[in-house]
Amino acid sequence: MSVVTKVVLQMNAKLGGELWGANIPMNDCMYVGIDTYHDPGTNKSVCGFIASLNRLCTRYYNKAVFQPNKQEIISNLQALMTKALECYKKHNDDKYPLRVIVFRDGVGDGQLNAVKEHEIRSIKNTFESLGITPQLVVAVVTKRIQQRFFKPMSNRLANPAPGTVIDNQVTRDEYFDFYLIPQSVGQGTVTPTHYNIIEWETTLTPDKIQQLAYKLCHAYYNWTGTIRVPAVCQYAHKLAFLVGQSLHREPNIQLSEVLYFL
């Protein structure tokens, strides 16, 4: 693919075009990505919030909000989730989602309890205020890890195939977690992504969540292959980085349904 083609694709996506989608055979599900960016030049941090609006994950609601410097926990998550659910309802025949799956990036092990106490409580408070009871899954996504995995091939070791999941033996007894190999690499060792499920209120099986995480790695418009995290996570990161690094103010509300930050 030429450079010109890639630029035109990005322009199309920024203006609201739908380049490709993730074929997920499950209706009435909203996928949410949350990440924060800490600007070293100011005393503020930025939260990037992304929520899918259709089954193919080609339309998104986005919002960036400022909060106190170095604060990782999102203080106004209830307002963000309310706006996202209302927007989802507007695009889906006046119906709220039956499942909400949240991928939370940028949280260390020491902050898991704070996420459970504040962010998950805020999400559930949102459901109560709207009078809905969707199933909820919250996964903390970690890219910077030391673990590496290999598969034996005759007399040597090779990288596992993309889509490989490791969910036993090396996972933690106290957590419901797994490792996913999301992509292949031309040289060196591939870095897995760690998923730690901290909220599980769903009838879905663990295999389904693992398959969903892998499929969502294909839905990022800035790259035609797979990326290391679900697309909603990467979009949230791009949004928070742009607002914190360059804009230094909340974007216009008219941009809340286009991927202008790609």
C-alpha positions in Angstrom: 0.0 0.0 0.0 1.5 3.4 -1.0 2.0 6.4 1.2 -0.7 8.3 -0.7 -3.2 5.5 -0.2 -2.5 5.5 3.5 -2.9 9.3 3.8 -6.2 9.2 1.9 -7.5 6.4 4.2 -6.6 8.4 7.2 -8.4 11.5 5.8 -11.5 9.3 5.1 -11.5 8.0 8.7 -11.1 11.5 10.2 -14.1 12.7 8.2 -16.3 9.9 9.4 -15.7 7.2 6.8 -15.9 3.5 7.7 -12.8 1.8 6.3 -13.4 -1.8 7.7 -15.0 -3.4 10.6 -14.6 -6.3 13.1 -17.1 -9.1 12.2 -18.3 -9.9 15.7 -21.4 -12.1 15.7 -22.8 -10.5 18.8 -25.4 -7.7 18.8 -26.2 -5.1 21.4 -22.7 -4.8 22.8 -20.8 -1.6 23.5 -17.0 -1.7 23.7 -15.3 1.0 25.8 -11.6 2.1 25.8 -10.2 4.3 28.5 -6.6 5.7 28.8 -4.9 8.7 30.5 -2.1 11.0 29.4 0.0 13.0 31.8 1.4 16.2 30.3 4.8 16.9 31.9 4.6 20.6 30.8 1.4 21.3 32.7 -0.2 20.3 36.0 -3.1 18.4 34.3 -3.8 15.0 33.0 -6.1 14.0 30.2 -8.6 11.1 30.1 -9.4 9.7 26.7 -12.7 7.9 26.5 -13.9 5.9 23.5 -17.1 3.9 23.1 -18.3 1.9 20.0 -21.7 2.6 18.6 -22.4 -0.3 16.3 -21.8 -4.0 15.9 -18.9 -3.7 13.4 -17.0 -1.2 15.5 -16.9 1.4 12.7 -18.6 4.2 14.6 -17.4 5.7 17.9 -18.2 8.2 20.5 -15.2 10.1 21.9 -14.6 12.5 24.8 -11.5 13.9 26.4 -11.6 15.5 29.8 -9.0 17.1 32.0 -8.3 16.1 35.6 -5.7 16.9 38.3 -2.0 16.1 37.4 -0.9 12.5 37.7 -4.3 11.3 38.6 -4.9 8.0 36.9 -8.3 7.2 38.3 -11.1 8.8 36.3 -13.1 11.1 38.6 -16.0 11.9 36.3 -16.5 8.5 34.6 -20.2 8.4 35.4 -20.8 11.5 33.2 -18.7 10.0 30.4 -20.5 6.7 30.5 -23.9 8.3 30.5 -23.1 10.4 27.4 -21.8 7.3 25.6 -24.8 5.2 26.5 -27.2 7.9 25.3 -25.2 8.2 22.1 -25.4 4.4 21.6 -29.1 4.5 22.2 -29.5 7.2 19.5 -27.7 5.1 16.9 -29.4 1.8 17.7 -33.2 2.2 17.4 -33.6 3.8 20.8 -32.1 0.7 22.6 -29.3 0.6 25.2 -26.6 -2.1 24.9 -27.2 -5.5 26.6 -23.4 -5.8 27.3 -20.7 -3.3 28.1 -17.1 -4.5 27.8 -14.5 -2.0 29.1 -10.8 -2.2 28.2 -8.9 0.0 30.7 -5.4 0.9 29.8 -2.6 2.5 31.8 -3.4 1.0 35.3 -0.8 -0.8 37.4 -1.3 -3.6 39.8 -1.2 -1.2 42.7 -4.2 0.7 41.4 -6.5 -2.2 40.8 -8.4 -1.8 44.0 -8.9 1.9 43.3 -10.3 1.1 39.9 -12.7 -1.4 41.4 -13.8 1.0 44.2 -14.2 4.2 42.0 -14.4 3.5 38.3 -16.5 0.3 38.4 -18.8 1.8 41.0 -19.2 4.8 38.7 -20.2 2.6 35.8 -22.7 0.7 37.9 -24.1 4.0 39.2 -24.6 5.0 35.6 -26.6 1.9 34.9 -28.8 2.5 38.0 -29.4 6.1 37.1 -30.6 5.1 33.6 -32.6 2.1 34.8 -30.8 -0.5 32.8 -29.0 -3.7 33.8 -26.5 -4.6 31.0 -23.9 -7.3 31.6 -20.5 -5.8 32.5 -16.9 -6.9 31.9 -13.9 -4.7 32.8 -10.4 -5.8 31.7 -7.2 -4.0 32.6 -4.9 -4.1 29.6 -1.1 -4.0 30.1 1.4 -3.7 27.2 4.7 -3.2 29.1 5.4 -6.6 30.5 8.5 -8.8 30.7 6.9 -12.2 29.9 7.7 -13.8 26.5 6.4 -17.1 25.1 7.7 -19.4 22.5 6.6 -22.6 20.7 9.0 -25.4 19.8 9.6 -26.0 16.1 11.9 -29.0 15.3 15.3 -28.0 16.7 14.5 -24.3 17.5 12.1 -22.0 19.2 9.7 -19.7 17.3 7.2 -17.0 18.1 3.6 -18.2 18.7 1.1 -17.5 16.0 -1.1 -14.4 16.2 -4.2 -15.1 18.2 -2.4 -17.4 20.7 -3.9 -17.2 24.2 -2.1 -18.3 27.4 -4.5 -18.6 30.3 -3.1 -21.2 32.6 0.2 -22.3 34.3 1.8 -18.9 34.1 -1.2 -16.8 35.1 -1.9 -15.6 38.6 -3.9 -17.6 41.1 -5.5 -14.5 42.6 -6.6 -13.0 39.3 -8.7 -14.0 36.3 -6.1 -13.1 33.6 -4.6 -14.2 30.4 -1.9 -13.3 27.8 -2.7 -12.7 24.1 -0.3 -12.7 21.2 -2.0 -10.1 19.0 0.5 -9.9 16.1 3.5 -11.3 14.3 6.9 -9.7 14.1 9.5 -9.9 11.4 12.4 -10.3 13.7 13.0 -10.7 17.4 10.5 -12.0 20.0 6.8 -11.0 19.9 5.6 -9.1 23.0 2.3 -10.5 24.4 -0.4 -8.3 25.9 -1.7 -9.0 29.4 -5.5 -8.8 30.2 -6.6 -8.8 33.8 -10.4 -9.2 34.2 -11.4 -7.3 37.4 -15.2 -7.3 36.8 -17.1 -10.3 35.4 -20.8 -10.0 35.3 -21.7 -11.8 32.1 -23.0 -15.0 30.6 -20.1 -15.0 28.1 -17.4 -17.6 28.4 -13.7 -16.7 29.0 -13.0 -18.0 25.4 -15.4 -15.5 24.0 -13.8 -12.5 25.8 -10.4 -13.7 24.5 -11.7 -13.9 21.0 -13.3 -10.5 21.3 -10.0 -9.0 22.5 -8.2 -10.4 19.5 -10.8 -9.4 16.9 -10.8 -5.8 18.2 -7.0 -5.6 17.6 -7.9 -5.6 13.9 -10.2 -2.6 14.0 -7.7 0.2 14.2 -7.8 2.5 11.2 -4.2 3.7 11.3 -2.8 0.2 10.6 -4.2 -2.4 8.2 -2.9 -5.3 10.3 -3.3 -6.1 14.0 -2.1 -3.9 16.8 -1.1 -4.8 20.4 -4.3 -3.7 22.1 -8.0 -3.5 21.2 -8.7 -0.6 18.9 -10.8 1.2 21.5 -7.7 1.3 23.8 -5.5 2.7 21.0 -8.1 5.3 20.0 -8.4 6.4 23.7 -4.6 6.7 23.9 -4.4 8.8 20.6 -7.2 11.1 21.8 -5.7 11.7 25.3 -2.2 12.3 23.7 -3.4 14.8 21.2 -5.5 16.8 23.7 -2.8 16.8 26.3 0.2 17.3 24.1 -1.2 19.8 21.5 -4.7 21.1 22.1 -4.5 21.8 25.9 -8.3 22.2 26.0 -11.3 20.0 25.5 -12.3 19.5 21.9 -15.5 20.9 20.4 -18.5 18.7 21.1 -19.3 18.5 17.4 -16.2 16.3 17.0 -17.5 13.7 19.5 -18.5 11.1 16.8 -15.5 11.4 14.3 -12.0 10.1 14.7 -10.4 13.4 14.1 -7.4 12.5 16.4 -6.0 9.8 14.2 
